[in-house]
Amino acid sequence: STGSDTSIALASFLNDPDHDLSDLQLSFSQETNLSVTQQGDDLVITPVPLNYQGPASFNIRAEDPDGFYDRKTISFDFNEISQST
């Protein structure tokens, strides 16, 4: 990921065999070096502080309408992107 806002499609890592993604209740916690917001079918991840480079993580909890849920910790690094000339 870069040191600025990054969008990730929920469908790239989240699914439910019985419900649409839009039916799931998502919550985020323990955001370390970032903030996470949901915008439609995407997560928007913003480094904190802006342009931060290094490790980051957050917990996500997804619950379906039947009350079943799963929790995961997502970890990654914000890296500088080299500009080629």
C-alpha positions, 0 to 999 in steps of 0.5 A, a space after each residue: 500500500 502507498 502512504 496515502 488513501 487506499 481503496 480495497 474492494 470488500 469482495 476481494 477478501 470478504 464473502 458470505 455464502 448465504 447473504 450479500 456483502 451489503 447485508 453484513 454489519 462491519 465494525 473496525 477496531 484497534 486501528 494502528 497507524 491508520 483509519 478505516 472507513 467503509 464506502 459502499 463496497 470498498 474499504 478506504 484505508 488512510 495512514 495516520 499520520 498522512 504519508 506514514 510509512 511502515 507497519 499498520 493493522 486493524 481488526 475487522 468484524 463481519 456479522 450477517 443477519 443471522 447473527 453469525 460473525 467472524 473477526 480477523 486482524 489485517 496487517 500490512 505495510 505502507 511503502 513509498 512508491 518509487 517514481 521511475 524517470 
